[in-house]
């Protein structure tokens, strides 16, 4: 008996080997019109069902046809098998190890109810596509409270960016956050998608994309923070000897200078998810206990996409326009009234970019704090001036009181001067950070200072002795050894 079973399983595997799974008639009908990601998931589900039933796709459909020819009371074998398949997935299905390519069994059995639900529904679709819809419902697994998704905002994203030294990872985080694109679109980006915008110094930079999941063509943008991060990352690759081409991946998996094996492979979603999880831990946005309890990282790429949508909607951007910028399918009745040019979209994005910017957020916070201090000091100054006027009118202890009030006014003036010094220090700090991160040319540093309204005479300050212009490299460079005022904290 066992020998016959083994022989039968070998025969099934041999048939599948002779005719690739996706080439079999029943499978082709099922996968027609599906995108590559869906096909991959469906094939994994079908392979599991074949392993469970020990039948080929054709035999599975043949059995469904035989079942439907039976009397009503005797029908229902496919429905029974599907329910049993779901139970088998959650308790007996051998789990595969993590990673890409051919994966070995991990030794554990049973998958999550979410994955089992996904696989079972895929098999329902297989039956339906071949003419045999099943009258069975698989209960969807309720979401686990541990699988919450962080509600990220600009300060949180800044913490993520500051918690990694990898220029590529910084650029990825900011590109996801400021564009709202999905992780699959990000991994598919090429240098050509941004080349013209970068060369023409577009701000915000337009990205014309196609969302493969929904086959939607759409536009989105990235703001100044993401543009500068991408430029810094691409400059690093150029300095290492890479020649960027139109079809070069925008974000690469690895870099090697070996002549015979120089490859610039594009990143893949699981890599981004991994470094985001690690970076969120370093930033203190998550704890290891929270990660261990969750099937999905709360700080996953989709959290950045959700943040983009939420921030724009909260700040009054038209809901249909936000959905368009995210690549969602727009109902025909609404799409008919959405006829905006790229420049019009850019103008709207520019108006709300400050809500997605981690640098403008810092500047606005600092400015607000300084303005509050100035208003308080100004109010005190007015109060003190009123007291002086009253004393002069009353003529009581004029000399003594006037001296005291003059001293107070002097202190107010000194405090206002300190505020100006604090503003100057922020300018010094911003200049040093920009040079340290980018090693800019004269023109790039000049453009940066004009944009941030930093005067040229700031170079007279002794605190900036840590940055010098290298004639050999024709760029500004930063020296930590000369940064005696700690403009950039170690």
C-alpha positions in Angstrom: 0.0 0.0 0.0 2.7 2.5 1.0 4.7 1.5 -2.1 1.8 2.2 -4.3 1.3 5.6 -2.6 4.9 6.5 -3.1 4.8 5.4 -6.7 1.7 7.5 -7.2 3.3 10.6 -5.7 6.4 10.1 -7.9 4.1 9.9 -10.9 2.4 13.2 -10.0 5.7 14.9 -9.5 7.0 13.5 -12.8 3.9 14.8 -14.7 4.3 18.2 -13.1 8.0 18.2 -14.1 7.2 17.2 -17.7 4.6 20.0 -18.0 5.5 23.1 -16.1 2.7 24.1 -13.7 1.9 27.4 -15.3 1.7 25.7 -18.8 -1.1 23.3 -17.8 -4.4 24.2 -19.4 -6.4 24.4 -16.1 -3.7 26.6 -14.6 -3.4 28.9 -17.6 -7.2 29.6 -17.5 -6.9 30.5 -13.9 -3.8 32.8 -14.1 -4.9 34.6 -17.2 -4.8 38.4 -16.7 -3.1 38.2 -13.3 0.0 40.2 -12.5 3.3 38.5 -11.7 3.0 38.9 -7.9 -0.5 37.4 -7.9 0.6 34.5 -10.1 3.5 33.8 -7.7 1.1 33.6 -4.7 -1.5 31.5 -6.6 1.1 29.0 -7.8 2.4 28.6 -4.2 -1.2 28.0 -3.1 -1.8 25.4 -5.9 1.5 23.6 -5.1 0.4 23.3 -1.5 -3.1 22.0 -2.6 -1.4 19.5 -4.9 0.8 18.3 -2.0 -2.4 18.0 0.1 -4.6 16.2 -2.4 -1.8 14.2 -4.2 -3.6 15.1 -7.5 -2.5 17.1 -10.5 -4.5 20.2 -11.5 -6.3 18.3 -14.3 -7.3 15.5 -11.9 -8.5 18.1 -9.3 -10.9 19.5 -11.9 -11.9 16.1 -13.2 -12.9 15.1 -9.7 -14.9 18.3 -9.3 -16.8 17.5 -12.6 -17.5 13.9 -11.3 -18.8 15.3 -8.1 -21.2 17.7 -9.8 -22.6 14.7 -11.8 -23.7 13.0 -8.6 -27.0 13.4 -6.8 -27.5 16.5 -4.7 -27.1 14.5 -1.5 -23.8 13.0 -2.6 -22.2 16.2 -3.9 -19.7 18.4 -1.9 -16.4 16.6 -2.0 -14.5 19.7 -3.3 -16.0 21.9 -0.6 -15.0 19.3 2.0 -11.5 19.1 0.6 -11.1 22.9 0.7 -12.1 23.1 4.4 -9.7 20.2 5.2 -7.0 22.0 3.2 -7.4 25.1 5.3 -7.1 23.1 8.5 -4.1 21.2 7.1 -2.4 24.5 6.3 -2.8 25.9 9.8 -1.6 22.7 11.5 0.5 20.4 9.2 1.9 22.4 6.3 5.7 22.4 6.5 6.9 26.0 6.8 9.8 27.2 4.6 12.8 29.1 5.9 13.0 32.8 5.2 14.9 34.3 2.3 14.9 34.3 -1.5 15.2 31.5 -4.1 14.9 27.9 -3.2 14.1 27.6 0.5 14.5 24.6 2.8 11.9 23.5 5.3 12.3 25.3 8.7 11.2 22.2 10.7 8.0 24.0 11.9 4.5 23.1 10.8 1.4 25.3 10.3 1.1 28.7 8.7 -0.8 31.8 10.0 -4.6 31.9 9.6 -4.1 34.9 7.3 -1.9 32.9 4.9 -4.2 29.9 5.1 -7.2 32.1 4.2 -5.2 33.6 1.3 -4.3 30.1 -0.1 -7.8 28.7 0.4 -9.4 31.6 -1.5 -6.8 31.2 -4.3 -7.9 27.5 -4.7 -11.6 28.6 -4.7 -10.6 30.9 -7.6 -8.9 27.9 -9.3 -12.1 25.9 -9.2 -14.2 28.9 -10.3 -12.0 29.7 -13.3 -12.4 26.2 -14.5 -16.2 26.2 -14.3 -16.8 24.8 -10.8 -17.6 27.6 -8.3 -17.6 26.2 -4.7 -20.3 27.0 -2.2 -18.1 27.3 0.8 -16.9 30.2 2.9 -13.6 30.3 4.6 -13.7 32.6 7.7 -11.2 35.4 7.4 -8.8 35.5 10.3 -9.3 38.6 12.5 -6.4 41.0 12.6 -4.0 40.5 15.5 -3.7 43.6 17.7 0.0 43.0 17.7 0.1 43.6 14.0 -0.7 47.3 14.4 0.8 49.8 12.0 2.6 52.8 13.3 1.0 56.2 12.6 4.1 57.9 11.4 4.6 61.7 11.1 7.5 63.9 10.0 9.2 63.8 13.5 9.1 60.0 13.5 10.5 59.8 10.0 13.3 62.2 11.0 14.2 59.8 13.9 14.3 56.9 11.3 16.6 58.9 9.0 18.9 60.0 11.9 19.2 56.4 13.1 20.9 55.1 10.0 24.2 56.1 8.4 23.5 54.3 5.2 22.8 56.9 2.4 20.7 54.4 0.4 18.5 53.7 3.4 18.0 57.4 4.1 17.0 58.0 0.5 14.6 55.0 0.5 12.8 56.1 3.7 12.4 59.7 2.5 11.3 58.6 -1.0 8.6 56.3 0.4 7.4 58.9 2.9 7.3 61.9 0.5 5.9 60.1 -2.5 3.4 57.6 -1.0 4.5 54.9 -3.5 4.2 51.2 -2.6 7.3 49.1 -1.9 6.9 47.3 -5.3 7.0 50.6 -7.2 10.1 51.7 -5.2 12.0 48.5 -6.0 11.2 48.9 -9.7 12.5 52.5 -9.9 15.3 53.1 -12.4 17.7 56.0 -12.7 15.8 57.0 -15.8 12.6 57.7 -13.7 14.4 60.6 -12.0 17.3 61.5 -14.4 15.6 64.4 -16.2 14.2 65.8 -13.0 17.5 65.6 -11.2 19.4 67.2 -14.1 16.8 70.0 -14.4 16.8 70.6 -10.6 13.0 70.0 -10.4 11.5 70.7 -7.0 9.3 68.9 -6.3 10.4 66.2 -8.6 7.7 64.5 -10.7 7.6 60.7 -11.0 5.3 59.2 -13.6 4.7 55.6 -12.6 2.5 52.5 -13.4 1.2 50.6 -10.4 1.3 47.0 -11.5 -1.0 45.7 -8.8 -3.9 47.7 -10.2 -2.5 48.5 -13.7 -2.9 52.2 -12.9 -0.9 55.0 -14.5 -0.3 57.9 -12.2 1.9 60.8 -11.1 3.5 61.5 -7.7 6.3 63.7 -6.4 9.2 63.7 -4.0 10.2 66.9 -2.1 13.5 68.6 -1.4 14.4 66.3 1.5 14.1 63.1 -0.6 15.7 64.8 -3.6 18.8 65.7 -1.6 19.0 62.3 -0.1 18.8 60.6 -3.5 21.4 62.9 -4.9 23.8 62.1 -2.1 23.3 58.4 -2.6 23.8 58.5 -6.3 26.9 60.7 -5.9 28.3 58.1 -3.6 27.8 55.4 -6.3 29.4 57.6 -8.9 32.5 58.1 -6.7 32.8 54.4 -6.4 33.1 54.1 -10.1 29.5 53.2 -11.2 28.3 54.7 -14.5 24.6 55.4 -14.1 22.5 54.5 -17.1 18.8 55.0 -17.8 18.0 51.4 -16.9 20.2 51.3 -13.8 18.3 50.4 -10.7 17.7 53.6 -8.6 18.3 51.6 -5.4 20.8 48.7 -5.7 21.2 45.6 -3.6 25.0 45.6 -3.7 28.0 47.2 -5.3 31.2 45.5 -6.4 34.2 46.8 -8.4 35.4 43.4 -9.7 35.6 43.8 -13.5 34.1 40.4 -14.3 31.3 40.5 -11.8 30.2 44.1 -11.6 26.5 43.9 -11.1 24.1 46.5 -9.8 21.1 44.5 -8.8 17.9 46.2 -7.7 16.7 45.8 -4.1 13.7 43.7 -3.2 10.9 44.3 -0.7 12.0 42.0 2.1 15.4 43.8 2.3 13.6 47.1 2.8 11.3 45.6 5.4 14.3 44.2 7.3 16.3 47.4 7.4 13.2 49.4 8.3 12.5 47.0 11.2 16.1 47.4 12.5 16.1 51.2 12.0 12.8 51.5 13.9 14.4 49.6 16.8 17.4 52.0 16.9 15.2 55.0 16.7 13.1 53.8 19.6 9.9 53.7 17.7 9.5 50.0 18.5 10.6 47.6 21.1 12.0 44.1 20.5 9.0 42.7 22.5 6.6 44.4 20.1 8.4 42.9 17.1 8.5 39.4 18.6 4.8 39.5 19.2 3.9 40.6 15.7 3.7 38.7 12.4 4.2 42.0 10.5 6.5 44.8 11.6 4.5 47.8 12.7 7.1 50.0 11.0 6.8 48.4 7.5 7.0 50.3 4.2 3.2 50.5 4.0 3.3 52.5 7.2 5.2 55.3 5.3 2.7 55.0 2.5 -0.2 55.3 4.9 1.5 58.3 6.6 1.7 60.1 3.2 -2.1 59.6 2.6 -3.1 60.6 6.1 -1.0 63.8 6.3 -2.2 65.1 3.0 -5.9 64.4 3.8 -5.6 65.9 7.3 -4.2 69.1 5.7 -7.0 69.6 3.3 -5.9 68.1 0.0 -8.8 66.8 -2.1 -9.4 63.2 -1.3 -9.6 62.1 -5.0 -6.3 63.9 -5.7 -4.6 62.1 -2.8 -5.9 58.7 -4.0 -4.5 59.6 -7.5 -1.1 60.5 -6.1 -1.0 57.1 -4.3 -1.8 55.2 -7.5 -5.2 54.0 -6.3 -8.0 53.2 -8.8 -10.2 56.3 -9.2 -14.0 55.7 -9.9 -14.8 56.8 -13.5 -17.3 59.3 -12.3 -14.7 61.1 -10.2 -11.8 60.6 -12.7 -13.8 62.4 -15.3 -13.4 65.6 -13.3 -9.7 65.1 -12.5 -7.9 66.8 -15.3 -4.8 68.4 -13.9 -1.4 69.1 -15.6 1.9 68.0 -14.1 2.7 71.7 -13.2 -0.7 72.1 -11.5 -0.1 68.9 -9.5 3.4 70.1 -8.6 2.0 73.4 -7.3 -0.5 71.6 -5.1 2.2 69.3 -3.8 4.5 72.2 -3.1 1.9 74.0 -1.0 1.7 71.0 1.3 5.3 69.7 1.1 6.1 71.4 4.5 3.9 68.8 6.2 6.0 65.9 4.7 9.4 67.6 5.2 11.7 66.7 8.1 13.9 69.7 7.6 11.1 72.3 7.2 9.5 70.8 10.3 12.7 71.4 12.3 13.1 75.0 11.0 9.4 75.8 11.8 9.8 74.3 15.3 12.9 76.3 16.0 11.4 79.5 14.5 8.3 79.1 16.6 10.3 78.7 19.8 12.4 81.7 19.0 9.3 83.8 18.1 7.7 82.9 21.4 10.8 83.9 23.3 11.0 87.2 21.4 7.3 88.0 22.0 7.7 87.3 25.8 10.7 89.5 26.0 9.0 92.2 23.9 6.0 92.1 26.2 8.3 92.4 29.3 10.0 95.3 27.6 6.7 97.1 27.0 5.7 96.5 30.6 9.0 97.8 31.9 8.7 100.8 29.7 5.2 101.5 31.1 6.6 101.3 34.6 9.3 103.8 33.7 6.8 106.2 32.2 4.6 105.9 35.3 7.5 106.6 37.6 8.5 109.6 35.6 5.0 111.0 35.8 4.7 110.4 39.5 8.1 111.8 40.2 8.8 109.2 43.0 12.3 108.0 43.4 12.9 108.9 39.8 16.6 108.4 39.6 16.7 105.1 41.4 13.7 103.6 39.6 14.9 104.7 36.2 18.3 103.1 36.8 16.6 99.9 37.7 14.3 99.9 34.7 17.3 100.8 32.4 19.1 97.8 33.8 16.0 95.6 33.0 15.9 97.0 29.5 19.6 96.2 29.0 18.9 92.6 30.1 16.1 92.4 27.6 18.4 93.6 24.8 21.0 91.1 25.9 18.4 88.3 25.7 17.3 89.4 22.3 21.0 89.3 21.2 21.3 85.8 22.6 18.3 84.8 20.4 20.1 86.2 17.4 23.2 84.2 18.4 21.1 81.1 18.6 19.7 81.6 15.1 23.3 82.1 13.9 24.3 78.8 15.5 21.5 77.0 13.7 22.8 78.4 10.4 26.3 77.4 11.2 25.1 73.9 12.2 23.0 73.5 9.0 25.9 74.6 6.8 28.3 72.2 8.4 25.8 69.3 8.2 25.2 70.0 4.5 28.9 69.9 3.7 29.5 66.8 5.8 26.6 64.9 4.1 27.2 66.0 0.5 30.7 67.4 0.0 29.2 70.0 -2.4 30.7 72.1 -5.1 30.9 75.9 -4.8 27.7 76.3 -6.7 25.8 73.6 -4.7 26.8 75.2 -1.4 25.9 78.6 -2.7 22.4 77.4 -3.8 21.9 75.8 -0.4 22.8 79.0 1.5 20.5 81.1 -0.7 17.6 78.7 -0.2 18.1 78.7 3.6 18.7 82.5 3.6 22.2 82.1 5.1 24.4 85.2 4.5 27.9 84.7 2.9 29.6 86.5 5.8 28.9 83.5 8.0 32.3 82.1 6.8 34.0 84.7 8.9 32.8 82.9 12.0 35.6 80.9 13.7 33.1 78.0 14.3 33.2 77.2 10.6 36.9 76.4 10.5 35.9 72.8 10.3 34.9 73.2 6.6 37.4 74.0 3.9 37.4 74.1 0.1 39.6 71.4 -1.4 41.2 72.6 -4.6 42.2 69.0 -5.5 38.6 67.7 -5.2 37.0 71.0 -6.2 34.6 70.5 -3.4 33.9 71.7 0.1 34.9 69.2 2.8 34.2 68.7 6.5 36.9 67.9 9.1 35.7 66.4 12.4 39.1 67.1 14.0 38.6 70.8 13.4 35.0 70.9 14.6 36.0 72.2 18.1 32.6 73.7 18.6 30.8 70.4 18.0 28.6 71.7 15.2 28.0 68.1 14.3 27.7 65.9 17.4 29.7 62.7 17.2 
